[in-house]
């Protein structure tokens, strides 16, 4: 059974008789490890009570587009950014049509328009409605927009008709949700990722470090594993659980993290989200530096090792992605680093903000190569990680 560990899924429920199956879908997704939030259209509440879904999901059910209490907590834009997948099950003929035409007159419609996450629909309708040319045209349009379609099944319907249009069974839908994260884009590839901070000793008690939590690097590792890669994480000290099916090489100091440690065959793709402490003590005191009565302590520092440049210089057959954590002129500084360090690509983000970057669960970034630039609006680090992996796979296919 495919896992959904650490995945965030919104289950959108529209007004059809198959809505009674949505409760079981929520449970099946949770059984696979997903965190689930539920959004209902007003007509869906005629078929199944929100209290049922709240009890199953463990979270309040969202229903109203203009809800002051919801906007004060997790508003619809934040909810859209939170998700790794928006699953609309059941998706009625009317709601599918509203998706095609970009209507934003309900909370669920607004989430569809706003989310950067994957979107999937599980159609449920009468067999005549399903076979109508208008519905067929709408489904083709959604598929062209990369909306995933689960089903429908063929069988006896609530109205007594027999034919295509029944929503798939909850377990089948949960399995397809899990499979949609297994892209295979990096199947057979080996990826090395650095993550977290480094700590450069001043004396046995103190060190120089930075604010990196490692969340972005670990999210990229999880996305690379989903894409079929064999992943190694070179990790500074972090308070994070390692993704399943990866190798962890723990480090403390950047001096222990040198390009000479990894032969080229082990890492055709190299990503470096780890923001090294830029300086280290020129000489580390063997005992604690005592302040005593002095008002200051003088430290002599020198530049740290430059792992990014070392990797790019020594291994020409690698695809090397650097990261630029900046506080101003983000793209300008990132392009300079891209050229100076001879990187294939660079991911740049603004770490002066508190809502993205260091320690935050969300991020906003630019994917930059020598001939292109792509902006990724604010989204979860898990979703941004998948976007980065997709950008890498597209480059490797050229």
Buried (B, 14 or more C-beta within 10 A) or exposed (E): EEEBEBBBBBBBBBBBBBBBBBBBBBBBBBEBEBBBBBBBBEBBBEBBEBEBBEEBBEEBBBBBBEBEEBBEEBBBBBBBBBBBBBBBBBBBBBBBBBBBEEBBEBBBBBBBEBBBBBBBBBBBBBBEBBEBEEBEEBBEBBEEEEBBBBBBBEEEBEEEEEBBBBBBBBEBBBBBBBEBBBBEBBEEBBBBBBBBBBBBBBBEEBBBBBEBBBBBBBBBBBBBBBBBBBBBBBBBBBEBEBBEEBEEBEBBBBEBBEBEEBEBEBBBBBBBBBBBBEBBBEEEBEEEBEEEEEEEEEBEBEEBBBBBBBBBEEBEEBBBBBBBBBEEEBBEBBBEBBEEBBBBBBBBBBBEBEEBBBEBBBBBBBBBBEEEEEEBEBBBBBBBBBBBBBBBBEBBEE
